[in-house]
C-alpha cells in the first residue's frame, strides 16, 4: 500500500492508516464499503477524469479519504465530499482543515440529494461508489446528465461491463441503453480485489461518461426508462410479448422493428425510435 510522502510532516494531512485507526474505520457491508487506500491508484483514477482545472468536483462515499486526497492534489477548483457514514464525515472534515476553502463535507444520503442544487457548474462527479447503491445513483444522475460535464465512476466490474455492453451480448440491457443513449461511455480502468480493504469478491472497473451534446427532455427519459423496463423485464420473450402493456406489436411495426426480435438485439438508435413513438402516443392521448 502506498502512503503519501511526508505524511507526518507538520502542515500535511496524517497518513491514511492513522486516519483509519483514529476513526475506527472498518468497512460496513450494509453500506457497500470497500476502501481504496493505495494513493498511486487513487491518483490514477483522478487522472482518468482529465483536466479538472476550474471544475467543481463531487465525490460520493469518500470513506477514509484516499480518493479525496488525490482530487485535492489535482487542480480542481473545489471538492465536495458527500458521506452518510459519520466516520467518513469526521475523516473528511479533518482533511478539510488542511485544505481551507477547497473541500466541503456534506453529511447525507447521496440518493436523496440533488447535486445540481448543491454544487455550481461546471461540475463533475469522481467517485468510488458504494457497491450496493451504485446503479440507482447512476440512473438518477443520467436523468439530469446534461448538468454534468463528466462522470468518472467505479463499480463492480460486472456493473461496468453492463454499462459499456454492445447489443447482442449477454451483458447488454437496460443500464447499457440508458447510459449509451445519453453518454459516450468507456471502461477506463480495471482494479483487482486486492487493491481494496477489505478485498471484494470481484474486480472493479472505472467507467468514464461523457454526456452527449443533445440530451432527451425529462419526459422522454422517463419514457425510455419505462420502455426498457418492459423490454428487458422478460429478456427471453419476443418484444411483441414483453412490450404488450405499452403498445406491443403495433408500436413495433410503427417503428419498423420485427415484433419477433428480443430486446438485447435492438440498437440504441432503435430504442430511441421506440421511445419517441411511445412518447408521441402519450402526448396525443386525450387529457
PAZA-450259 format. One line per field, with one value per residue: residue in one letter; residue number from 1; x, y, z of N, C-alpha, C in turn. Coordinates in steps of 0.1 Angstrom, whole numbers, plus 5000, padded with zeros to 4 digits. Example, Ala and Ser with C-alpha at 12.3 -4.5 7.8 and 13.67 -1.06 7.14 Angstrom:
! PAZA-450259
resn = c(A;S)
resi = c(1;2)
n_px = c(5132;5128)
n_py = c(4943;4978)
n_pz = c(5078;5071)
ca_px = c(5123;5137)
ca_py = c(4955;4989)
ca_pz = c(5078;5071)
c_px = c(5132;5129)
c_py = c(4967;5000)
c_pz = c(5078;5079)
This chain:
! PAZA-450259
resn = c(X;X;X;X;X;X;X;X;X;X;X;X;X;X;X;X;X;X;X;X;X;X;X;X;X;X;X;X;X;X;X;X;X;X;X;X;X;X;X;X;X;X;X;X;X;X;X;X;X;X;X;X;X;X;X;X;X;X;X;X;X;X;X;X;X;X;X;X;X;X;X;X;X;X;X;X;X;X;X;X;X;X;X;X;X;X;X;X;X;X;X;X;X;X;X;X;X;X;X;X;X;X;X;X;X;X;X;X;X;X;X;X;X;X;X;X;X;X;X;X;X;X;X;X;X;X;X;X;X;X;X;X;X;X;X;X;X;X;X;X;X;X;X;X;X;X;X;X;X;X;X;X;X;X;X;X;X;X;X;X;X;X;X;X;X;X;X;X;X;X;X;X;X;X;X;X;X;X;X;X;X;X;X;X;X;X;X;X;X;X;X;X;X;X;X;X;X;X;X;X;X;X;X;X;X;X;X;X;X;X;X;X;X;X;X;X;X;X;X;X;X;X;X;X;X;X;X;X;X;X;X;X;X;X;X;X;X;X;X;X;X;X;X;X;X;X;X;X;X;X;X;X;X;X;X;X;X;X;X;X;X;X;X;X;X;X;X;X;X;X;X;X;X;X;X;X;X;X;X;X;X;X;X;X;X;X;X)
resi = c(1;2;3;4;5;6;7;8;9;10;11;12;13;14;15;16;17;18;19;20;21;22;23;24;25;26;27;28;29;30;31;32;33;34;35;36;37;38;39;40;41;42;43;44;45;46;47;48;49;50;51;52;53;54;55;56;57;58;59;60;61;62;63;64;65;66;67;68;69;70;71;72;73;74;75;76;77;78;79;80;81;82;83;84;85;86;87;88;89;90;91;92;93;94;95;96;97;98;99;100;101;102;103;104;105;106;107;108;109;110;111;112;113;114;115;116;117;118;119;120;121;122;123;124;125;126;127;128;129;130;131;132;133;134;135;136;137;138;139;140;141;142;143;144;145;146;147;148;149;150;151;152;153;154;155;156;157;158;159;160;161;162;163;164;165;166;167;168;169;170;171;172;173;174;175;176;177;178;179;180;181;182;183;184;185;186;187;188;189;190;191;192;193;194;195;196;197;198;199;200;201;202;203;204;205;206;207;208;209;210;211;212;213;214;215;216;217;218;219;220;221;222;223;224;225;226;227;228;229;230;231;232;233;234;235;236;237;238;239;240;241;242;243;244;245;246;247;248;249;250;251;252;253;254;255;256;257;258;259;260;261;262;263;264;265;266;267;268;269;270;271;272;273;274;275;276;277;278;279;280;281;282;283;284;285;286;287)
n_px = c(5008;5006;5016;5011;5040;5058;5038;5038;5047;5046;5017;5009;4984;4977;4989;4970;4966;4967;4944;4925;4928;4923;4896;4884;4879;4862;4852;4818;4795;4768;4767;4780;4807;4841;4873;4896;4928;4954;4974;4987;4969;4946;4953;4956;4930;4919;4932;4921;4898;4905;4916;4910;4909;4895;4871;4842;4842;4826;4825;4813;4808;4834;4848;4877;4892;4911;4908;4898;4920;4936;4920;4921;4947;4948;4942;4916;4889;4873;4863;4836;4826;4804;4790;4776;4782;4791;4818;4833;4825;4837;4864;4867;4862;4884;4904;4897;4905;4931;4930;4920;4890;4888;4876;4845;4823;4796;4772;4751;4726;4734;4716;4693;4698;4700;4724;4729;4718;4733;4760;4778;4780;4810;4805;4817;4815;4834;4841;4844;4820;4797;4791;4765;4746;4754;4742;4715;4722;4737;4716;4699;4716;4719;4694;4696;4718;4728;4735;4760;4795;4811;4813;4832;4833;4835;4826;4814;4830;4813;4790;4801;4807;4781;4773;4788;4783;4777;4750;4733;4748;4754;4756;4743;4717;4692;4706;4728;4715;4703;4726;4743;4726;4726;4752;4787;4804;4831;4851;4876;4895;4906;4905;4920;4907;4924;4933;4918;4905;4882;4891;4870;4849;4850;4864;4869;4858;4865;4845;4841;4820;4809;4788;4764;4760;4734;4706;4679;4646;4632;4607;4609;4631;4620;4601;4618;4629;4607;4601;4624;4624;4601;4610;4633;4626;4616;4636;4638;4615;4598;4597;4571;4556;4568;4565;4538;4521;4525;4519;4529;4529;4518;4531;4558;4557;4551;4576;4591;4603;4609;4585;4591;4617;4641;4648;4676;4687;4683;4694;4708;4698;4674;4660;4658;4641;4618;4611;4606;4583;4566;4564;4553;4528;4517;4516;4496;4473;4440;4434)
n_py = c(4988;5022;5051;5087;5107;5122;5122;5126;5151;5184;5204;5189;5164;5137;5103;5079;5055;5063;5078;5059;5043;5061;5069;5045;5029;5004;4986;4987;4963;4967;4992;4989;4991;4993;5000;5021;5024;5027;5052;5056;5044;5058;5083;5077;5072;5097;5110;5099;5113;5135;5169;5189;5215;5245;5231;5220;5195;5165;5141;5110;5091;5091;5078;5068;5087;5084;5088;5113;5128;5126;5140;5165;5171;5175;5200;5209;5232;5231;5207;5186;5166;5139;5121;5094;5079;5085;5082;5086;5112;5126;5120;5133;5159;5164;5163;5185;5206;5209;5219;5247;5261;5246;5221;5209;5193;5172;5158;5132;5113;5104;5095;5109;5135;5164;5170;5190;5212;5216;5220;5243;5248;5246;5212;5180;5145;5124;5093;5065;5044;5033;4998;4988;5008;5018;5015;5026;5053;5060;5059;5079;5102;5101;5109;5137;5143;5162;5183;5178;5178;5156;5122;5101;5071;5044;5010;4976;4952;4937;4954;4976;4963;4958;4984;4993;4975;4960;4957;4925;4910;4892;4909;4932;4955;4972;4991;4996;5007;5031;5045;5046;5059;5085;5092;5091;5063;5046;5020;5026;5018;4990;4972;4951;4928;4928;4954;4967;4974;4960;4932;4929;4904;4904;4919;4954;4982;5012;5036;5059;5086;5106;5132;5135;5160;5167;5162;5141;5154;5156;5142;5124;5109;5096;5080;5063;5049;5035;5020;5004;4990;4974;4960;4946;4933;4908;4890;4868;4867;4875;4907;4916;4904;4912;4939;4943;4955;4982;4989;4970;4949;4967;4991;4984;4978;5003;5014;5001;4977;4943;4924;4899;4899;4901;4920;4924;4925;4949;4981;5011;5032;5022;5017;5044;5053;5039;5049;5076;5073;5061;5081;5101;5090;5090;5118;5124;5114;5119;5143)
n_pz = c(5000;4992;5008;5012;5006;5032;5051;5079;5082;5096;5089;5068;5058;5081;5077;5059;5072;5099;5100;5096;5119;5140;5136;5137;5114;5099;5072;5064;5056;5051;5041;5017;5015;5004;5008;4991;4993;4983;4973;4949;4931;4936;4926;4899;4892;4896;4875;4853;4851;4837;4828;4855;4861;4873;4878;4896;4917;4926;4951;4961;4989;5003;5024;5042;5028;5007;4978;4979;4987;4964;4946;4957;4953;4927;4901;4906;4912;4934;4959;4967;4992;4998;5023;5041;5063;5096;5104;5081;5075;5097;5091;5066;5073;5090;5071;5055;5070;5064;5039;5034;5024;5000;5003;5008;5031;5031;5051;5045;5026;4994;4976;4981;4975;4954;4934;4916;4927;4949;4942;4922;4885;4864;4868;4879;4886;4905;4917;4939;4940;4965;4965;4968;4961;4937;4911;4912;4919;4896;4876;4885;4882;4854;4846;4847;4832;4815;4831;4841;4835;4832;4842;4863;4874;4898;4897;4906;4886;4870;4868;4855;4831;4821;4817;4795;4775;4743;4718;4714;4732;4762;4784;4777;4784;4802;4816;4799;4777;4787;4796;4773;4755;4764;4769;4759;4766;4783;4794;4816;4834;4852;4883;4906;4932;4954;4956;4974;5007;5029;5007;4979;4965;4938;4907;4901;4882;4865;4850;4824;4817;4792;4786;4760;4734;4728;4747;4759;4767;4801;4801;4780;4788;4810;4796;4782;4803;4812;4789;4785;4809;4805;4782;4789;4811;4808;4794;4777;4762;4732;4717;4710;4730;4754;4753;4752;4772;4766;4740;4723;4695;4676;4681;4676;4649;4638;4643;4626;4633;4637;4653;4664;4674;4701;4731;4736;4711;4699;4687;4702;4687;4677;4701;4708;4687;4693;4719;4713;4697;4715;4734;4719;4713;4739;4744;4726;4736;4749;4774)
ca_px = c(5000;5014;5011;5017;5053;5057;5025;5039;5053;5037;5011;5004;4975;4983;4988;4957;4965;4964;4930;4917;4929;4917;4882;4879;4874;4861;4842;4804;4788;4755;4769;4787;4820;4854;4881;4907;4938;4967;4974;4991;4957;4936;4958;4953;4916;4917;4938;4911;4888;4910;4920;4900;4911;4883;4859;4837;4843;4818;4829;4803;4814;4849;4854;4889;4897;4922;4905;4896;4933;4940;4913;4926;4961;4946;4939;4902;4887;4868;4858;4825;4825;4791;4792;4765;4789;4797;4833;4838;4823;4848;4877;4868;4863;4897;4912;4893;4913;4944;4928;4910;4882;4888;4868;4832;4819;4781;4767;4738;4724;4735;4704;4683;4703;4701;4737;4729;4714;4743;4773;4777;4787;4810;4806;4820;4815;4845;4838;4844;4807;4793;4786;4750;4738;4760;4733;4705;4729;4740;4704;4695;4724;4717;4682;4700;4732;4732;4740;4773;4805;4817;4813;4842;4828;4839;4816;4819;4833;4801;4782;4808;4805;4768;4772;4795;4780;4771;4738;4735;4757;4747;4756;4735;4704;4686;4717;4736;4707;4702;4739;4748;4717;4728;4766;4797;4809;4843;4858;4889;4905;4902;4912;4918;4902;4935;4936;4908;4904;4886;4890;4857;4850;4851;4872;4862;4860;4862;4838;4840;4808;4809;4774;4763;4757;4719;4700;4664;4639;4629;4596;4614;4639;4611;4595;4628;4630;4595;4603;4635;4619;4593;4617;4643;4620;4615;4645;4636;4603;4598;4593;4557;4550;4573;4560;4524;4514;4527;4517;4532;4532;4515;4542;4570;4556;4553;4590;4598;4610;4603;4580;4597;4630;4642;4653;4690;4692;4680;4705;4704;4690;4661;4653;4654;4629;4606;4608;4600;4570;4558;4562;4544;4515;4513;4512;4484;4462;4432;4435)
ca_py = c(5000;5034;5063;5099;5111;5133;5122;5131;5165;5194;5211;5179;5155;5125;5092;5073;5044;5070;5082;5047;5039;5071;5069;5031;5025;4991;4986;4981;4956;4973;5004;4985;4998;4987;5012;5021;5031;5029;5065;5056;5041;5069;5093;5072;5074;5112;5114;5094;5124;5146;5182;5193;5229;5253;5223;5217;5180;5159;5127;5103;5080;5092;5068;5074;5099;5082;5094;5128;5134;5127;5151;5178;5172;5180;5215;5212;5245;5228;5193;5184;5151;5135;5109;5090;5073;5095;5081;5092;5127;5131;5119;5143;5172;5165;5166;5198;5216;5211;5225;5257;5267;5237;5209;5210;5180;5171;5146;5129;5102;5109;5091;5118;5148;5169;5175;5202;5223;5217;5224;5251;5243;5233;5201;5166;5135;5114;5086;5050;5043;5021;4988;4985;5018;5024;5016;5037;5066;5063;5062;5092;5112;5101;5117;5151;5142;5174;5192;5174;5178;5143;5113;5091;5063;5030;5000;4963;4950;4932;4965;4983;4956;4961;4998;4995;4964;4962;4949;4911;4904;4888;4920;4943;4955;4985;5001;5000;5016;5044;5051;5049;5068;5099;5095;5082;5056;5038;5014;5033;5012;4977;4971;4937;4928;4931;4968;4973;4969;4946;4929;4924;4891;4907;4930;4966;4989;5027;5039;5073;5090;5120;5135;5139;5174;5168;5153;5140;5161;5146;5133;5113;5100;5087;5071;5053;5041;5026;5012;4994;4982;4963;4953;4937;4927;4894;4890;4856;4868;4884;4921;4917;4900;4920;4953;4943;4965;4996;4991;4958;4947;4979;5001;4978;4979;5017;5018;4993;4967;4930;4920;4886;4902;4902;4933;4925;4927;4963;4991;5023;5040;5016;5021;5058;5054;5034;5058;5088;5070;5059;5094;5108;5084;5095;5132;5125;5109;5130;5146)
ca_pz = c(5000;4991;5015;5006;5012;5042;5058;5092;5082;5100;5078;5058;5065;5086;5068;5059;5083;5111;5100;5098;5133;5148;5134;5138;5101;5094;5062;5067;5045;5049;5033;5005;5016;5002;5008;4982;5001;4976;4967;4935;4923;4936;4917;4886;4890;4894;4862;4843;4849;4828;4834;4864;4863;4873;4879;4909;4917;4937;4954;4969;4997;5004;5033;5049;5021;4997;4965;4982;4987;4950;4939;4962;4948;4913;4900;4907;4919;4947;4960;4977;4996;5004;5031;5050;5074;5104;5105;5069;5077;5106;5084;5056;5080;5094;5059;5051;5078;5057;5026;5036;5012;4989;5005;5016;5035;5033;5057;5040;5017;4981;4968;4984;4972;4941;4933;4908;4936;4959;4936;4909;4873;4857;4878;4876;4897;4905;4929;4941;4946;4973;4956;4970;4956;4925;4899;4914;4919;4882;4869;4890;4876;4840;4844;4846;4829;4809;4841;4845;4824;4830;4854;4864;4885;4899;4901;4904;4872;4863;4865;4845;4818;4817;4812;4782;4767;4730;4716;4711;4741;4774;4794;4772;4790;4805;4820;4787;4769;4794;4797;4760;4749;4769;4770;4753;4777;4781;4806;4816;4843;4859;4895;4913;4946;4965;4957;4983;5021;5027;4993;4975;4958;4923;4903;4900;4869;4864;4838;4821;4810;4786;4782;4746;4733;4728;4757;4759;4778;4812;4798;4771;4796;4818;4787;4779;4815;4812;4777;4788;4820;4799;4772;4795;4823;4805;4783;4768;4754;4720;4720;4709;4742;4766;4752;4751;4780;4762;4726;4717;4681;4668;4683;4669;4634;4635;4644;4616;4641;4637;4666;4669;4679;4715;4735;4735;4697;4694;4689;4709;4678;4676;4713;4707;4679;4700;4730;4708;4692;4727;4740;4710;4715;4752;4742;4718;4744;4754;4789)
c_px = c(5009;5008;5018;5030;5051;5045;5026;5045;5043;5031;5006;4994;4982;4981;4974;4956;4962;4949;4921;4917;4921;4902;4876;4872;4874;4849;4829;4798;4775;4756;4777;4801;4832;4863;4893;4918;4951;4966;4979;4978;4947;4941;4955;4939;4913;4922;4928;4900;4892;4914;4908;4901;4898;4870;4855;4835;4834;4823;4818;4809;4829;4856;4866;4895;4908;4919;4903;4910;4939;4933;4917;4940;4960;4944;4924;4900;4882;4863;4847;4824;4812;4793;4781;4770;4795;4812;4839;4836;4834;4861;4878;4869;4877;4906;4909;4901;4926;4943;4917;4903;4882;4880;4856;4827;4804;4778;4753;4738;4724;4723;4693;4686;4703;4714;4738;4725;4724;4756;4771;4784;4800;4813;4809;4818;4826;4844;4840;4831;4805;4787;4771;4741;4743;4750;4722;4710;4731;4727;4698;4703;4722;4704;4685;4714;4737;4738;4754;4783;4810;4815;4824;4839;4833;4828;4822;4820;4821;4791;4788;4807;4791;4766;4777;4792;4774;4759;4742;4746;4749;4746;4747;4721;4700;4697;4725;4728;4706;4715;4744;4739;4720;4743;4775;4804;4822;4847;4872;4899;4898;4911;4909;4913;4912;4938;4927;4910;4889;4885;4876;4859;4852;4861;4863;4866;4857;4857;4838;4828;4810;4795;4774;4757;4742;4714;4685;4658;4635;4617;4600;4623;4630;4604;4605;4630;4619;4597;4613;4631;4610;4601;4626;4638;4618;4623;4643;4624;4606;4593;4578;4550;4555;4568;4545;4516;4515;4526;4521;4535;4529;4526;4555;4569;4557;4568;4598;4607;4603;4598;4585;4611;4630;4650;4668;4696;4690;4692;4699;4695;4676;4653;4649;4642;4617;4602;4601;4585;4561;4554;4552;4529;4509;4508;4499;4471;4454;4434;4422)
c_py = c(5012;5045;5075;5102;5122;5134;5127;5145;5175;5202;5201;5170;5143;5113;5085;5062;5051;5074;5070;5042;5048;5071;5055;5027;5010;4991;4980;4975;4962;4985;5001;4990;4988;4998;5011;5030;5034;5042;5066;5053;5052;5081;5090;5074;5089;5116;5110;5105;5135;5158;5187;5208;5237;5245;5221;5202;5175;5145;5122;5091;5080;5083;5075;5086;5097;5089;5109;5135;5136;5138;5165;5181;5177;5195;5218;5225;5242;5213;5193;5170;5149;5121;5106;5085;5084;5095;5088;5108;5133;5131;5130;5157;5175;5169;5180;5209;5219;5217;5236;5262;5258;5225;5212;5196;5181;5158;5143;5117;5108;5106;5101;5132;5151;5176;5188;5214;5226;5223;5231;5244;5252;5222;5188;5158;5125;5106;5071;5047;5031;5011;4986;4996;5024;5025;5026;5051;5070;5067;5076;5103;5112;5109;5132;5152;5155;5185;5189;5175;5164;5135;5103;5083;5049;5021;4986;4960;4945;4944;4974;4977;4958;4975;5000;4984;4968;4953;4935;4905;4901;4900;4931;4943;4970;4995;5005;5010;5030;5052;5056;5058;5083;5102;5086;5076;5048;5033;5018;5026;5000;4975;4957;4938;4932;4946;4975;4967;4971;4943;4924;4910;4892;4918;4942;4973;5004;5030;5054;5076;5105;5123;5139;5153;5176;5158;5153;5148;5151;5137;5121;5104;5090;5077;5060;5044;5031;5016;5001;4985;4970;4954;4942;4930;4912;4891;4879;4858;4877;4897;4923;4913;4909;4934;4954;4953;4980;4998;4979;4958;4959;4989;4996;4980;4994;5021;5010;4982;4954;4926;4908;4888;4902;4915;4934;4927;4941;4972;5002;5032;5035;5018;5036;5060;5050;5043;5070;5085;5068;5072;5102;5103;5089;5110;5134;5120;5120;5131;5144)
c_pz = c(5000;4999;5009;5013;5021;5049;5072;5093;5087;5088;5067;5066;5070;5076;5069;5070;5096;5112;5102;5112;5142;5148;5133;5125;5099;5084;5066;5055;5041;5040;5020;5004;5013;4999;4999;4988;4994;4969;4953;4926;4924;4927;4903;4882;4888;4880;4851;4840;4840;4836;4843;4868;4862;4876;4894;4909;4929;4939;4964;4976;4998;5014;5040;5041;5011;4984;4967;4981;4972;4943;4944;4957;4933;4913;4900;4915;4933;4947;4970;4979;5003;5010;5041;5063;5083;5105;5093;5069;5086;5099;5074;5062;5085;5082;5054;5058;5072;5043;5027;5024;5000;4990;5014;5019;5038;5039;5052;5030;5002;4972;4970;4981;4957;4940;4926;4916;4947;4954;4923;4898;4871;4868;4872;4888;4895;4918;4928;4948;4955;4964;4956;4964;4943;4913;4901;4914;4904;4875;4872;4883;4861;4837;4842;4841;4821;4818;4846;4832;4821;4843;4853;4876;4885;4904;4902;4889;4864;4859;4854;4831;4812;4811;4798;4772;4753;4728;4712;4720;4754;4784;4790;4778;4792;4808;4808;4779;4775;4793;4783;4752;4752;4769;4761;4765;4774;4794;4806;4824;4850;4871;4901;4927;4956;4965;4968;4997;5026;5012;4989;4968;4943;4920;4902;4887;4871;4850;4836;4813;4805;4780;4767;4745;4734;4738;4756;4770;4789;4809;4789;4778;4804;4809;4784;4791;4815;4800;4780;4800;4815;4790;4778;4807;4821;4792;4773;4759;4742;4724;4719;4722;4754;4765;4751;4759;4775;4747;4718;4702;4672;4669;4676;4654;4630;4635;4634;4622;4641;4651;4672;4675;4694;4718;4733;4721;4692;4697;4697;4700;4677;4689;4713;4699;4686;4711;4724;4703;4704;4734;4732;4712;4729;4751;4735;4725;4750;4769;4796)
